Amino acid sequence: MGNKRVLIFLGLGLLPVFSKAITLDNISNFLLNSDLPQLTPYDMIANQNFFGKLDTTLETDDELVLSAYKKPNSLEMTYMKLDGEWLLNDVSFSYYSNNDVNCDKQQNAYIKHLTKKLNKATFNESDEGMFWQLQDRSWGIWLSIDRVVNPFSNASGCSSKIILIYSNLNEQHEDEDF
């Protein structure tokens, strides 16, 4: 009987090592890292990031998509081939739920966190999302919620997304179409 308690205790002691929570700081530090756009897809595949190992989920002659999934979250990176070189197109971190309230809570947490880190949003399209142009960089952060209803089951779902995308607002000094 005493041995069983020791084994249970040891097993429970290992749980925190294997179930590390993903924080908003983890997400934003990864997306806001100024070196991220220069990393090749091969660099990303070879290295572990805050979310886990990325796998190739799509590869064509001109597009490469790397993904990692940890329900209810996913991380996806898209590269495009230009002049024979893979260039980062976008990175998205998504939170999925079948409950709109959960997506709204996640979105509000993103807004609060990003506003603290990046100050006031460059623009806010209310229902469409929010956008922050990164200072002195040709990249921006887009925040959105996508809501869907399965037409066959009437089940609803949503995805709260934070996306790092190429944006040359700093260079053109005017609005860009999204």
C-alpha positions as CSV (number, residue, x, y, z in Angstrom):
1,M,0.0,0.0,0.0
2,G,2.8,2.4,0.8
3,N,4.5,1.8,-2.5
4,K,1.4,2.7,-4.4
5,R,1.3,6.1,-2.8
6,V,4.9,6.8,-3.7
7,L,4.3,5.9,-7.3
8,I,1.1,8.1,-7.5
9,F,2.9,11.0,-5.9
10,L,5.9,10.6,-8.3
11,G,3.6,10.4,-11.3
12,L,1.7,13.6,-10.3
13,G,5.0,15.4,-9.7
14,L,5.9,15.0,-13.4
15,L,2.6,16.4,-14.7
16,P,3.7,20.1,-14.7
17,V,6.8,19.2,-16.8
18,F,4.6,17.8,-19.6
19,S,1.7,20.2,-19.4
20,K,3.2,23.6,-19.7
21,A,0.5,26.3,-20.3
22,I,0.8,28.6,-23.2
23,T,0.7,32.3,-22.1
24,L,-0.1,35.5,-24.0
25,D,3.5,36.5,-23.4
26,N,4.7,33.3,-25.2
27,I,2.5,34.1,-28.2
28,S,3.3,37.8,-28.5
29,N,7.0,37.3,-27.8
30,F,7.2,34.8,-30.6
31,L,5.2,36.9,-33.1
32,L,6.9,40.2,-32.2
33,N,10.4,38.7,-32.4
34,S,12.1,40.9,-35.0
35,D,14.2,38.0,-36.2
36,L,11.1,35.8,-37.1
37,P,10.6,37.1,-40.7
38,Q,14.2,36.3,-41.5
39,L,14.0,32.7,-40.4
40,T,13.7,30.1,-43.1
41,P,11.1,27.3,-43.0
42,Y,14.0,24.9,-42.4
43,D,15.1,26.9,-39.4
44,M,11.5,26.8,-38.0
45,I,11.2,23.0,-38.6
46,A,14.6,22.3,-37.0
47,N,13.9,24.3,-33.8
48,Q,11.4,23.9,-31.0
49,N,9.3,27.0,-30.3
50,F,7.0,27.9,-27.5
51,F,4.2,25.8,-29.0
52,G,6.0,22.7,-30.2
53,K,7.6,21.3,-33.3
54,L,6.2,22.6,-36.6
55,D,5.4,20.1,-39.4
56,T,5.0,20.7,-43.1
57,T,1.2,20.5,-43.9
58,L,1.3,21.8,-47.4
59,E,4.2,22.1,-49.9
60,T,3.9,23.2,-53.5
61,D,6.4,24.9,-55.8
62,D,5.6,28.3,-54.5
63,E,3.9,27.8,-51.1
64,L,4.9,26.1,-47.9
65,V,2.7,25.8,-44.8
66,L,4.1,24.7,-41.4
67,S,1.7,23.9,-38.6
68,A,1.4,22.6,-35.1
69,Y,-1.8,21.7,-33.3
70,K,-2.5,21.5,-29.6
71,K,-6.3,21.5,-29.2
72,P,-7.9,24.0,-28.9
73,N,-4.9,26.0,-30.4
74,S,-2.9,26.0,-33.5
75,L,0.1,27.7,-34.9
76,E,0.6,28.1,-38.7
77,M,3.3,29.7,-40.7
78,T,3.0,30.3,-44.5
79,Y,6.0,30.9,-46.7
80,M,5.9,32.0,-50.4
81,K,8.7,31.3,-52.8
82,L,9.9,34.5,-54.6
83,D,12.9,34.6,-56.8
84,G,13.8,31.1,-55.7
85,E,13.8,32.0,-52.0
86,W,11.2,31.1,-49.3
87,L,9.9,34.3,-47.6
88,L,7.6,34.4,-44.7
89,N,4.1,35.5,-45.7
90,D,2.3,35.3,-42.3
91,V,2.1,33.5,-39.0
92,S,-1.1,32.9,-37.1
93,F,-1.9,31.6,-33.7
94,S,-5.6,30.5,-33.4
95,Y,-7.8,29.6,-30.4
96,Y,-10.8,27.4,-31.4
97,S,-14.0,26.9,-29.5
98,N,-17.6,25.8,-30.0
99,N,-18.6,28.6,-27.6
100,D,-18.7,32.2,-28.9
101,V,-18.3,33.5,-25.3
102,N,-14.9,31.7,-25.0
103,C,-13.7,33.3,-28.3
104,D,-14.8,36.7,-27.1
105,K,-12.9,36.2,-23.8
106,Q,-9.8,35.1,-25.7
107,Q,-10.1,38.1,-28.0
108,N,-10.5,40.5,-25.1
109,A,-7.4,39.0,-23.5
110,Y,-5.4,39.5,-26.8
111,I,-6.7,43.1,-27.1
112,K,-5.7,44.0,-23.5
113,H,-2.3,42.3,-23.8
114,L,-1.4,43.8,-27.2
115,T,-2.6,47.3,-26.3
116,K,-0.3,47.1,-23.2
117,K,2.6,45.9,-25.4
118,L,2.0,47.9,-28.6
119,N,-0.1,50.9,-27.4
120,K,-3.2,52.0,-29.3
121,A,-4.2,50.0,-32.3
122,T,-3.4,51.5,-35.7
123,F,-7.0,50.9,-36.6
124,N,-10.0,49.1,-35.2
125,E,-12.6,47.8,-37.5
126,S,-14.9,46.6,-34.6
127,D,-16.5,43.5,-36.0
128,E,-13.6,42.9,-38.5
129,G,-10.8,43.1,-36.0
130,M,-8.0,45.3,-34.9
131,F,-4.6,46.0,-36.5
132,W,-1.3,47.2,-35.0
133,Q,1.5,48.4,-37.4
134,L,4.8,47.4,-35.8
135,Q,7.0,50.4,-35.2
136,D,9.9,50.7,-37.8
137,R,9.0,47.3,-39.3
138,S,7.2,46.1,-42.4
139,W,5.0,43.9,-40.4
140,G,1.8,44.2,-38.5
141,I,-0.4,42.3,-36.1
142,W,-4.0,41.6,-37.1
143,L,-6.5,40.3,-34.5
144,S,-9.8,38.8,-35.6
145,I,-12.6,36.4,-34.7
146,D,-14.1,34.1,-37.3
147,R,-17.5,32.6,-36.5
148,V,-19.0,29.7,-38.4
149,V,-22.1,27.5,-38.4
150,N,-22.1,24.0,-39.7
151,P,-25.0,23.9,-42.2
152,F,-25.6,20.2,-41.6
153,S,-25.6,20.1,-37.8
154,N,-26.3,23.8,-37.0
155,A,-23.3,23.5,-34.6
156,S,-21.5,26.8,-34.2
157,G,-17.9,27.4,-33.6
158,C,-15.4,30.3,-33.6
159,S,-11.7,31.0,-34.0
160,S,-10.0,33.9,-32.3
161,K,-6.8,34.6,-34.2
162,I,-3.7,36.8,-33.8
163,I,-1.7,37.0,-37.1
164,L,1.6,38.5,-38.0
165,I,1.4,39.8,-41.6
166,Y,3.5,41.7,-44.0
167,S,2.4,45.4,-44.0
168,N,4.2,48.4,-45.6
169,L,2.0,51.0,-43.9
170,N,5.2,52.6,-42.5
171,E,6.6,53.0,-46.0
172,Q,3.5,54.3,-47.8
173,H,2.1,56.5,-44.9
174,E,-1.5,55.6,-45.8
175,D,-4.1,52.9,-45.2
176,E,-3.7,49.5,-46.7
177,D,-6.5,47.3,-47.8
178,F,-7.0,44.1,-45.9
